[in-house]
């Protein structure tokens, strides 16, 4: 399976799980920030993941698994939470330490 196809498949699954919970992209982003302690995931990033434009890294996959209560691939939900290095550079740019 090509990387673009796997990104699209992942995105469709993520969107379906989010909708099953009745959450908006913004609400999922808020829950991810709260669960990870990293306040830089936005609705726009969730949208990119769902459209297959980007794929979340291992730590974000673990946090998605935790929040959605579904395995999302990659590392287990018990993995380390995302850190600043896992946050896309444009999102970090506006983040004040």
N, CA and C atoms as a LAMMPS dump frame, in Angstrom:
ITEM: TIMESTEP
0
ITEM: NUMBER OF ATOMS
291
ITEM: BOX BOUNDS ff ff ff
-5.0000000000000000e+02 5.0000000000000000e+02
-5.0000000000000000e+02 5.0000000000000000e+02
-5.0000000000000000e+02 5.0000000000000000e+02
ITEM: ATOMS id mol type element x y z
1 1 1 N 0.855 -1.18 0
2 1 2 C 0 0 0
3 1 3 C 0.896 1.237 0
4 2 1 N 0.569 2.197 -0.836
5 2 2 C 1.379 3.405 -0.911
6 2 3 C 1.188 4.263 0.334
7 3 1 N 2.166 5.14 0.579
8 3 2 C 2.098 6.016 1.746
9 3 3 C 0.892 6.945 1.668
10 4 1 N 0.608 7.464 0.452
11 4 2 C -0.549 8.352 0.296
12 4 3 C -1.839 7.604 0.608
13 5 1 N -1.938 6.352 0.149
14 5 2 C -3.131 5.566 0.413
15 5 3 C -3.256 5.281 1.909
16 6 1 N -2.147 4.935 2.564
17 6 2 C -2.221 4.645 3.995
18 6 3 C -2.575 5.904 4.783
19 7 1 N -2.069 7.077 4.367
20 7 2 C -2.427 8.329 5.029
21 7 3 C -3.922 8.604 4.878
22 8 1 N -4.448 8.352 3.672
23 8 2 C -5.872 8.577 3.424
24 8 3 C -6.712 7.615 4.25
25 9 1 N -6.323 6.347 4.285
26 9 2 C -7.062 5.349 5.068
27 9 3 C -7.052 5.711 6.546
28 10 1 N -5.886 6.119 7.044
29 10 2 C -5.783 6.532 8.436
30 10 3 C -6.7 7.718 8.693
31 11 1 N -6.664 8.696 7.795
32 11 2 C -7.479 9.896 7.959
33 11 3 C -8.962 9.603 7.976
34 12 1 N -9.413 8.72 7.087
35 12 2 C -10.828 8.345 7.058
36 12 3 C -11.224 7.652 8.355
37 13 1 N -10.353 6.789 8.861
38 13 2 C -10.644 6.089 10.118
39 13 3 C -10.692 7.078 11.279
40 14 1 N -9.737 8.011 11.313
41 14 2 C -9.704 9.019 12.368
42 14 3 C -10.989 9.85 12.346
43 15 1 N -11.396 10.3 11.17
44 15 2 C -12.617 11.106 11.049
45 15 3 C -13.849 10.316 11.506
46 16 1 N -13.91 9.037 11.126
47 16 2 C -15.052 8.206 11.524
48 16 3 C -15.095 8.029 13.043
49 17 1 N -13.949 7.785 13.665
50 17 2 C -13.907 7.619 15.124
51 17 3 C -14.281 8.917 15.835
52 18 1 N -13.788 10.028 15.304
53 18 2 C -14.103 11.332 15.902
54 18 3 C -15.609 11.578 15.837
55 19 1 N -16.199 11.326 14.688
56 19 2 C -17.639 11.53 14.524
57 19 3 C -18.446 10.588 15.42
58 20 1 N -17.964 9.354 15.57
59 20 2 C -18.659 8.388 16.43
60 20 3 C -18.767 8.916 17.856
61 21 1 N -17.744 9.644 18.302
62 21 2 C -17.771 10.256 19.638
63 21 3 C -18.611 11.536 19.656
64 22 1 N -18.976 12.039 18.479
65 22 2 C -19.757 13.26 18.402
66 22 3 C -18.922 14.517 18.597
67 23 1 N -17.63 14.421 18.31
68 23 2 C -16.715 15.543 18.525
69 23 3 C -16.416 16.284 17.232
70 24 1 N -16.243 17.574 17.348
71 24 2 C -15.74 18.381 16.244
72 24 3 C -14.219 18.195 16.185
73 25 1 N -13.62 18.657 15.098
74 25 2 C -12.152 18.623 15.013
75 25 3 C -11.551 19.47 16.124
76 26 1 N -12.172 20.59 16.42
77 26 2 C -11.677 21.465 17.499
78 26 3 C -11.719 20.744 18.842
79 27 1 N -12.82 20.039 19.109
80 27 2 C -12.948 19.329 20.387
81 27 3 C -11.898 18.225 20.503
82 28 1 N -11.668 17.485 19.423
83 28 2 C -10.629 16.457 19.457
84 28 3 C -9.27 17.091 19.729
85 29 1 N -8.979 18.208 19.088
86 29 2 C -7.706 18.9 19.322
87 29 3 C -7.581 19.31 20.792
88 30 1 N -8.648 19.833 21.371
89 30 2 C -8.627 20.225 22.79
90 30 3 C -8.359 19.025 23.68
91 31 1 N -9.006 17.908 23.39
92 31 2 C -8.812 16.696 24.192
93 31 3 C -7.386 16.16 24.053
94 32 1 N -6.831 16.238 22.84
95 32 2 C -5.448 15.805 22.633
96 32 3 C -4.476 16.679 23.414
97 33 1 N -4.703 17.979 23.4
98 33 2 C -3.842 18.9 24.162
99 33 3 C -3.921 18.596 25.652
100 34 1 N -5.118 18.387 26.148
101 34 2 C -5.303 18.099 27.574
102 34 3 C -4.635 16.78 27.956
103 35 1 N -4.79 15.754 27.13
104 35 2 C -4.234 14.435 27.438
105 35 3 C -2.713 14.415 27.348
106 36 1 N -2.155 15.206 26.438
107 36 2 C -0.711 15.178 26.212
108 36 3 C 0.048 16.194 27.046
109 37 1 N -0.64 17.258 27.468
110 37 2 C 0.054 18.338 28.167
111 37 3 C 0.813 19.258 27.217
112 38 1 N 0.625 19.066 25.924
113 38 2 C 1.26 19.905 24.901
114 38 3 C 0.146 20.696 24.22
115 39 1 N 0.071 21.999 24.47
116 39 2 C -1.089 22.784 24.03
117 39 3 C -1.027 23.311 22.598
118 40 1 N -0.452 22.557 21.676
119 40 2 C -0.248 23.122 20.343
120 40 3 C -0.926 22.365 19.208
121 41 1 N -1.78 21.393 19.49
122 41 2 C -2.524 20.728 18.412
123 41 3 C -3.776 21.553 18.161
124 42 1 N -3.992 21.881 16.911
125 42 2 C -5.149 22.7 16.549
126 42 3 C -6.14 21.897 15.721
127 43 1 N -7.294 22.473 15.505
128 43 2 C -8.293 21.898 14.627
129 43 3 C -7.703 21.704 13.235
130 44 1 N -6.855 22.643 12.829
131 44 2 C -6.231 22.559 11.506
132 44 3 C -5.336 21.329 11.385
133 45 1 N -4.61 20.998 12.432
134 45 2 C -3.749 19.816 12.391
135 45 3 C -4.598 18.548 12.321
136 46 1 N -5.679 18.487 13.096
137 46 2 C -6.586 17.334 13.024
138 46 3 C -7.141 17.218 11.603
139 47 1 N -7.498 18.331 10.992
140 47 2 C -8.002 18.33 9.616
141 47 3 C -6.949 17.78 8.654
142 48 1 N -5.693 18.191 8.814
143 48 2 C -4.619 17.681 7.94
144 48 3 C -4.475 16.174 8.087
145 49 1 N -4.55 15.678 9.328
146 49 2 C -4.469 14.234 9.559
147 49 3 C -5.63 13.527 8.86
148 50 1 N -6.831 14.066 9.007
149 50 2 C -8.012 13.429 8.421
150 50 3 C -7.984 13.447 6.899
151 51 1 N -7.414 14.462 6.309
152 51 2 C -7.345 14.559 4.842
153 51 3 C -6.14 13.818 4.269
154 52 1 N -5.294 13.255 5.133
155 52 2 C -4.128 12.513 4.667
156 52 3 C -2.974 13.383 4.234
157 53 1 N -3.012 14.675 4.579
158 53 2 C -1.923 15.576 4.214
159 53 3 C -0.721 15.407 5.133
160 54 1 N -0.978 14.976 6.341
161 54 2 C 0.071 14.688 7.319
162 54 3 C -0.329 13.438 8.085
163 55 1 N 0.667 12.828 8.701
164 55 2 C 0.425 11.669 9.544
165 55 3 C 0.984 11.971 10.921
166 56 1 N 0.225 11.731 11.973
167 56 2 C 0.741 11.994 13.311
168 56 3 C 1.918 11.08 13.638
169 57 1 N 2.848 11.594 14.439
170 57 2 C 4.008 10.818 14.865
171 57 3 C 3.605 9.824 15.943
172 58 1 N 4.511 8.943 16.299
173 58 2 C 4.258 7.91 17.304
174 58 3 C 3.639 8.421 18.592
175 59 1 N 4.205 9.462 19.205
176 59 2 C 3.592 9.959 20.444
177 59 3 C 2.164 10.457 20.249
178 60 1 N 1.888 11.11 19.12
179 60 2 C 0.517 11.574 18.876
180 60 3 C -0.404 10.403 18.592
181 61 1 N 0.112 9.354 17.954
182 61 2 C -0.702 8.148 17.751
183 61 3 C -1.104 7.548 19.093
184 62 1 N -0.157 7.537 20.024
185 62 2 C -0.457 7.008 21.357
186 62 3 C -1.523 7.85 22.047
187 63 1 N -1.422 9.162 21.922
188 63 2 C -2.404 10.046 22.551
189 63 3 C -3.761 9.92 21.868
190 64 1 N -3.77 9.803 20.539
191 64 2 C -5.022 9.56 19.825
192 64 3 C -5.669 8.268 20.3
193 65 1 N -4.867 7.218 20.459
194 65 2 C -5.395 5.938 20.946
195 65 3 C -6.037 6.096 22.317
196 66 1 N -5.371 6.851 23.159
197 66 2 C -5.874 7.075 24.519
198 66 3 C -7.187 7.851 24.486
199 67 1 N -7.228 8.94 23.757
200 67 2 C -8.4 9.811 23.723
201 67 3 C -9.584 9.128 23.024
202 68 1 N -9.314 8.464 21.902
203 68 2 C -10.378 7.817 21.138
204 68 3 C -10.728 6.432 21.666
205 69 1 N -9.908 5.926 22.564
206 69 2 C -10.087 4.593 23.154
207 69 3 C -10.125 3.513 22.073
208 70 1 N -9.245 3.677 21.107
209 70 2 C -9.102 2.745 19.981
210 70 3 C -7.629 2.677 19.609
211 71 1 N -7.107 1.49 19.259
212 71 2 C -5.728 1.428 18.78
213 71 3 C -5.603 2.185 17.459
214 72 1 N -4.599 3.031 17.363
215 72 2 C -4.41 3.829 16.155
216 72 3 C -3.124 3.464 15.422
217 73 1 N -2.477 2.381 15.789
218 73 2 C -1.233 1.996 15.131
219 73 3 C -0.052 2.675 15.78
220 74 1 N 1.129 2.326 15.335
221 74 2 C 2.334 2.923 15.905
222 74 3 C 2.571 2.422 17.309
223 75 1 N 3.092 3.291 18.139
224 75 2 C 3.423 2.925 19.509
225 75 3 C 2.167 2.731 20.338
226 76 1 N 2.32 2.025 21.442
227 76 2 C 1.172 1.737 22.301
228 76 3 C 0.701 2.987 23.027
229 77 1 N -0.507 2.923 23.559
230 77 2 C -1.073 4.063 24.286
231 77 3 C -0.283 4.355 25.547
232 78 1 N 0.522 3.426 25.997
233 78 2 C 1.332 3.638 27.197
234 78 3 C 2.635 4.354 26.884
235 79 1 N 2.86 4.669 25.613
236 79 2 C 4.096 5.336 25.213
237 79 3 C 4.173 6.737 25.793
238 80 1 N 5.368 7.304 25.708
239 80 2 C 5.563 8.667 26.204
240 80 3 C 4.64 9.632 25.484
241 81 1 N 4.125 10.649 26.198
242 81 2 C 3.277 11.639 25.54
243 81 3 C 4.098 12.491 24.578
244 82 1 N 3.446 13.18 23.662
245 82 2 C 4.158 14.041 22.722
246 82 3 C 4.955 15.116 23.446
247 83 1 N 6.042 15.521 22.829
248 83 2 C 6.864 16.601 23.359
249 83 3 C 6.913 17.71 22.324
250 84 1 N 7.562 18.798 22.651
251 84 2 C 7.671 19.924 21.72
252 84 3 C 8.283 19.485 20.39
253 85 1 N 9.209 18.534 20.393
254 85 2 C 9.834 18.115 19.136
255 85 3 C 8.856 17.389 18.226
256 86 1 N 7.743 16.891 18.766
257 86 2 C 6.739 16.194 17.978
258 86 3 C 5.71 17.141 17.374
259 87 1 N 5.752 18.4 17.773
260 87 2 C 4.784 19.385 17.309
261 87 3 C 5.298 20 16.014
262 88 1 N 4.469 20.11 14.979
263 88 2 C 4.902 20.726 13.725
264 88 3 C 5.452 22.126 13.96
265 89 1 N 6.501 22.486 13.24
266 89 2 C 7.184 23.771 13.43
267 89 3 C 6.252 24.975 13.381
268 90 1 N 5.307 25.081 12.432
269 90 2 C 4.434 26.261 12.411
270 90 3 C 3.631 26.402 13.706
271 91 1 N 3.23 25.291 14.294
272 91 2 C 2.473 25.359 15.547
273 91 3 C 3.37 25.818 16.689
274 92 1 N 4.634 25.39 16.67
275 92 2 C 5.576 25.793 17.724
276 92 3 C 5.898 27.268 17.647
277 93 1 N 5.915 27.816 16.446
278 93 2 C 6.344 29.197 16.25
279 93 3 C 5.549 30.174 17.101
280 94 1 N 4.259 29.946 17.264
281 94 2 C 3.426 30.844 18.048
282 94 3 C 3.339 30.492 19.512
283 95 1 N 3.982 29.395 19.895
284 95 2 C 3.911 28.916 21.278
285 95 3 C 4.965 29.612 22.13
286 96 1 N 4.566 30.223 23.202
287 96 2 C 5.489 30.91 24.106
288 96 3 C 5.849 29.972 25.233
289 97 1 N 7.118 29.817 25.46
290 97 2 C 7.596 28.92 26.517
291 97 3 C 7.424 29.527 27.883
